Amino acid sequence: MPDLLLEIGTEELPPHDIAPALQQLAEGMRAALAALRIDAGVIRTYGAPRRLAVVCMGVASRQRPMVREVRGPAAQAAFDAEGRPTQAAIGFARAQGVPVERLQAREVEGKRYAVAVVEERPKHSAEVLPGALTGVVTRLSFSKMMRWGEGEARFARPIRWMVALLGRTVLRVEVAGVRAGRTTRGHRILGSGPRAVASAQAYLKVLKSSGVIVDQDERRRVIVQQTTALAKQVSGVPVLDPALLDELIMSTEHPQALRGAFDREFLTLPGPVLVTVMQHHQKYFAIEDAGRRLLPYFLAVRDGDARHLATVRQGHEWVLRARLADARFFVQEDRKHRLEDYLPKLDGLLFQAQLGTMAEKTRRLVALARHVSGLLLLDGRTTEALLRAATLCKADLVTKMVGEFPELQGVIGQIYAELDGEPPEVARAIGEHYRPARAGDAAPKTQVGALLGLVDKIDTLVGIVGVGLVPTGSQDPYGLRRAAQGIVEIIQMLRLRMPLRALAEAAAAGYGRRWGPEVLDLVVDFLRQRLRAMLIDQGVRYDLVDAAVAVSGDDLLAAADRAQALSAFAGRPEFARLYVAYDRASRILSAEAASQVDPEKFEVPAEHRLHEAAIRVSSRVRTATAGGDYLNALGELLALTEPVDRIFDAVLIMAPQPAVRANRLALLRLAVEAFRLVADFSKVVVASDQPSTPDGERRAKTTKKVQAAR
């Protein structure tokens, strides 16, 4: 069974686009092979600045055969009284490519039809793969697409060559006017021109001999090993920022690390300033000693070999010296004033064109912080720290340091506040309130920092949504998804039972605008969706998340706790019994139900038992849910399963007498309402192939009962 190789050679790709493209490439290849009925083994992707590649191991040389049944015209139209085929049958058989005498009359969904049994003969994989591979390439999407030349092709960067091999056979794939062959290209500097690839098995070796380490995992190991060894030579360890490491891996085809040095006098700068200058602006790793103190060295990674490293090192050192000198000057200039002295300048800094200045935002934050303090009954010291932090948190935006290094917003505010002698909780809250600033960032760790971050993010979310700038698709210029993610994380971290709609109303009042309720609905729904995505990422089934969110209103903490409890309880055998009881009781409900249950109309003991159980269980469930103990609440609901089953066995719910029927329906509604105190079980999908990811939402929701639970 041969291996399959597809390589897309391009101009240099943006580093952040490569990993998502490789994921798409693997998924697209897997889907294409499945659609073609071609068996394959492990699929592996490789990415570098000038290439995206996928290798499929052990690809079958032919398709699997397939037999399918196609329903045609009704039997009475396809065959006459003597059973001979009519023109309708002859035309249908011709269209399906089968002899008319092979048509069969079968019953389908209670009616008889002419059915053709069509056998699709397998084709050679080399015959059907080219079209599928073309589709895999053209369907790749990137954060930004471009056109080049005179064609209409769109890709992240111009495609310059392609390799498509099944074993040793070249597949006739063509994209953007580039026809695939067996010739790849090596490193721009270290390579020796175009190189032929005999087969997928030779791909990695051919590129390595041409100066390209195409395996991104191997490039990661090379960078980590080299930087660790270089740092160890000066008794230090590298500060390997994950985001920068990922960027360097995808920016190099043959990484080579080097160590440079800078003057010790720059160590007087605040540590975060030094690290930011090195990481964000120069793409260097800092080096720390065993006590986590910065050393006067840095680590750079070039795309090349070890030749002329002394010259390259000198160039890096010159550039870094100039950058650090600028940073030192900005800090010295900023420290001529206290952080509080910068507040008046916020009147000249725009927050958003329709929403005013940063000075106005600061005043809103102070007011909203006071509102939250009262809502949560914070003590005097915490309230004072929160209000002071809200007053100062945006002041560093008009400092020279943040003007030159925007990544340091909040961080510089914390440093300057500490130097001014502000209370530690105030200074730290200023530094934390932007978190999470990017993917992978942790939420604030202190109470004051978390609450300040909460009011800052809800103010931004309400304002931007209020002026109609709701993010669409991948576009989110104001970072509303990140803000919503931060709100969700903070609420869970602090265990805040806070009505979000009331908080959003308070934030809207700060703008002095008369936004309609639809704006607040959008804000709350936006936050619910972020919670939903987060819980699914944590491994909670999508249907259980939906069941929890549906009954939690705008209480995100309750929704999260309910979903986690459902997820834990769903693994127990008794969960199926619980669901079946709910399903039986809820499915038969109708508008005929009486407004209240009348025990005087009960006719059998089973009705009395269900009524007593529903009242008792509802009371216990309310107590459990009020205390946030949703797992216990689910356990209490189990007491309803037997009485629900008994009443269906003992009586006819839809009795002929209208009054009796209405009373029995009201009794079932009472039981169903007890279930809905915990979750909306109508959204639960109980099936043997229960999916655990959002992809399951695309499956038909069929056969909800589990046979063993009946």
C-alpha positions, 0 to 999 in steps of 0.5 A: 500500500503506497504512501501519499504525499501532497506538498504546497510550495509558496512564498513565505507564509505568515507564521500564525497561519501555518498551524491552522492551515495544517489542521485544515489540511489534515481534516480535508485529506481525511474527509476526501479519502473517506468520501472516495472510499479509500482506506489509509493509515496515519495522516501526518502534516508538516509546515514551514515558512515556504511549504505546507505538506501532508503525508498519508501512510498506507493508502489503498491502491483502489477504492472500496466497492460500494452497493447502494439502493436507489428508490425509483417510481412507485411500483404501480407506475413502474410495472404493469398488471403482468409485472412487465416494466413500463417506460417509467421503469426503463427510463429509471433503469437507464439513468442508474446504469442497470439492466431493467430486468434487475429492478426490484419491487420493494416496500419502503415506508409502507409503499411499494417502489421500483428499486435499483441495486447499483454496484459502483465498481472501485477505481484506482486511487491514482485515477480519483485522487487528483480532483479530490486533492485539488479541492483540499488545496483550494478549500484552505482558508487563511486570516488574509487571502491574496490574489496574484498574477492574472488568475482568480486563485486565492491563497495566503501567499502565491503558490510556486510549486506542488508535489503530489505523489502516490507511491512513485506515481505523480498525480495530475493535480493543478492549482492556480496554474501550477501543475504538481510534479515530483520536484520540491525546493530546498532552503533558499540559502542552504539548499542546492536548487530544485530536488526530485522526490522519489516517493513520500518515504523519501520526502523528509530526507530529501528536504533535510539534505537541502537544508530544510527541517520540514518537521515542525516538532523537530524544529521545536526540539532543535530550538529548545535544545540549542537555547537551553545549552547556550543559556547554561553556558552563562549559568542561566535558563532561557525564558521560552515564551510559548507564543514566541517559540511557536512563531520562531518554529514557523518562521524558520526552515533551519533554526540556528540559535545564538547568544548575545549580550547587553550592558549590565546597566540596562538591568536597572530597567524593570524586568517586564520592560526588558522582557517585552523589548526582547520578546515582542520587538526583537523576537529574542528570548531572555535568560534568567538565573536560578533565582529568576533574575534577568541576566544581561544576555539574550537568545536569538534564532536565525534561519540558517546555519552556524556560519558567520554567527559572530557578525550576526550576533554583533548586529543583534546586539547593536539593535537591542542596545538602541532599543533598550536605550530608548526604553530607559529614556522613556522610563526616565521621562515618565518618572518625572511625574506620578501616575496620577498626574497623567489622568488629565491627558486621558481627555485627549485619548479616544476610547472609541469614536462613538463612545468618547474618551478614555477619561470618560471611560475611567469615570464610568469604571469608577461608577461601575466599580462602586455599583459592583462593590455594593452588589457584592457587599465588599468590605471598606478596604477592598472597596477603597482599593477597587475604586483607586485602581479603577481611577488609575488603571488607564493613566499609563496609556498616555505615558511615553513608555506605553506609547512606544511599547503598547504591549506594556499597558497595565504592566507599566501602570503597575510598575509606576504605581508601585514606585509611587507608593500605591497600596500593593493591591491597587498596583497589582489590580492595574497590572492584572485588569487587562487579562486575559490579553491574548490566548493562553493568558491566565485570568487575574489572580487577585480579587481586586484585579479580577473585579476591575477586569470585570467592570472594564470588560463589561463596560467595553462589551456593552458600549461596543455592542450598543453602537452596533459593532458586534463581531462577525466571522473572524473579525473582532477589532475591539476584542469582544470575544476576548473580553467576554472570555475574560468575564466568564473566567472571572465569574467562575474564579470568584464564584460570583452569583451575579445577574449579568443583565443587571450588571449590563444595565448599570454599564449602559447607564454609565454611557447615558444612552437609551439603548433598547432591551435588545442590546442587553439581550445581545450582551447576555447571549454573547456571554452565554455563547462564550461560556458554552464554547468554554465548557465544550472545550473543557470536555462537557457534552454540547447537549448537556451545556445547552440543557444547563444554560437553558434554565440558568437565565443570566447566571453564568456560574449556575449554568457552568455548575449545572453543566458540570454536574450533568456531565458527572451524572451522565456517566452513571447508569441511572442517568438513562432512567432519569431521562426516560422518566422526563421524556415520558412525562414531557412528551405527552404534555399539552395545552389541555393541562389544568392550571393546578392539580386537584387531588380530589380528581385522583382515581388510583393510588399511583396518582397520589404517589406521584403527586406526593413525590413531585411535591417532596422532590421539588422542595428538596431540589429547590433547596439543593439548587439554591445552595448550588449543589446540582449533583445532589439535586439530580440525585433527588430527581431519581425519586420521581422515576418509579412514580412516573413509570407507575402512573403510565402503567396504572391509568390512561393519561388521555382519559375520555373525561376532559376533567380527568385528562386535564388533571392528569396532564397537570400532574405530569407537568408538576413532575416535569417542572421539578426536572426543569429546576435543574436542567432542560432535559429536552435538549439532552441527547441520549444515544449509543453514539453520543458525541462529545463535541459540537460536531455532534450538533450536525447529527440527526437527534434520533432514538433518544431512549436507551433500551436498557433503561426501559 
